[in-house]
Amino acid sequence: MTATQVTNTDAEQGPFYVDAEAAESFGRRLLVAHNLPEEDAATVARCLVKADLRGVDTHGLQTLPHYLNRVRLGLINPRPNLKVERVTPMVGSLDGQDAFGFVVATKAMDAAIAMASEFGVGIVSAHRSTHFGAACNYALQAMDAGYIGIVFTNASKAMPPWGGRVGLLGTSPIAVAAPADKET
């Protein structure tokens, strides 16, 4: 694994670099200390560090204090009992129980991949989830399993429409990944 950049709060010193495995281990330990099961903590930490490694620092390990504070405030459920309910053989629904969005999205994509393995297509929606970080994590999860992954989510009002002053539109992230026989 390569190193991930960590931005130092002391602007004079600038960024410094940490081994990605060490950063992931650090994040995992903090999450476990906040009552997450080991597997879920590993999922969250892995997604955060992957964002850093892709250069998406806004969705990386620097966000962990914010998420941990939300756990302490009771806004994120650290111990959900997540189950995908099949609506049809190829479609499922997942109640996220206000859990970490990283865990919810990973579980939803796992179920979609299982459905696609059996039927050629798998679609899973999730509700009552929290922020899931960089959408590419889950599209790449499908790609790594040999499938095309399409992931999208809603988002809070953050941007004004053209010419406006008040935020009415969300960023509505979308990510798509597809396996390729030979990368060029």
Residue pairs with C-beta under 8 A, 6 or more apart in sequence:
1 19
1 20
1 21
1 24
2 20
2 53
3 17
3 18
3 19
3 20
4 17
4 18
4 19
4 20
4 23
4 49
4 52
4 53
4 60
4 61
5 15
5 16
5 17
5 52
5 57
6 15
6 16
6 17
6 18
6 23
6 52
6 61
6 62
7 15
7 57
7 62
8 14
8 15
8 16
20 49
20 52
20 53
23 45
23 49
23 52
23 61
24 42
24 45
24 46
24 49
25 45
26 45
26 61
27 41
27 44
27 45
27 48
27 49
27 61
27 64
28 38
28 41
28 42
28 44
28 45
29 41
30 64
30 68
31 40
31 41
31 44
31 45
31 64
31 68
32 38
32 41
34 68
34 71
34 72
34 78
35 71
35 78
35 79
36 44
36 71
36 78
36 79
36 100
37 79
40 78
40 99
40 100
40 103
43 100
43 102
43 103
43 106
44 67
44 100
44 102
44 103
45 61
47 102
47 106
47 132
47 133
47 134
47 137
48 59
48 60
48 61
48 63
48 64
48 102
48 133
49 60
49 61
50 134
50 137
51 57
51 58
51 59
51 60
51 133
51 134
51 137
52 60
52 61
54 134
54 136
56 134
56 136
59 133
59 134
63 133
67 76
67 100
67 131
70 76
70 130
71 78
75 98
75 130
76 98
76 99
76 100
76 130
77 97
77 98
77 99
78 99
78 100
80 96
80 97
80 98
80 99
80 103
80 104
81 97
82 94
82 95
82 96
82 97
82 99
82 103
82 104
82 107
83 94
83 95
84 92
84 93
84 94
84 107
84 108
84 111
84 124
85 92
85 93
85 94
85 95
86 92
87 93
89 115
89 118
89 119
90 115
90 116
90 119
90 120
90 121
90 122
90 123
91 115
91 123
91 124
92 108
92 111
92 112
92 115
92 122
92 123
92 124
92 125
93 124
93 125
93 126
93 127
94 104
94 107
94 108
94 111
94 124
94 125
94 126
94 127
95 126
95 127
95 128
96 104
96 126
96 127
96 128
96 129
96 130
97 128
98 128
98 129
98 130
99 129
99 130
100 130
100 132
101 129
101 130
101 131
101 132
101 133
102 132
102 133
102 137
104 126
104 129
104 130
104 132
105 126
105 129
105 132
105 137
105 138
105 151
106 137
106 138
106 141
108 124
108 125
108 126
108 138
109 124
109 138
109 141
109 142
109 149
109 151
110 141
111 122
111 124
112 122
112 123
112 124
112 142
113 122
113 141
113 142
113 145
113 147
114 122
115 121
115 122
115 123
115 124
116 122
116 142
116 147
122 147
132 138
132 153
134 175
135 151
135 152
135 153
135 173
135 174
135 175
136 151
136 175
136 177
138 149
138 151
138 175
139 149
139 150
139 151
139 175
139 176
139 177
140 149
140 175
140 177
141 149
142 148
142 149
142 177
143 149
143 177
143 178
143 179
146 179
147 179
148 176
148 177
148 178
148 179
149 175
149 176
149 177
149 178
150 174
150 175
150 176
151 174
151 175
151 176
152 172
152 173
152 174
152 175
153 172
153 173
154 170
154 172
155 170
155 171
155 172
155 173
156 170
157 167
157 168
157 169
157 170
158 167
158 169
158 170
158 171
159 167
159 168
159 169
159 170
159 171
160 166
160 167
160 168
160 169
161 168
161 169
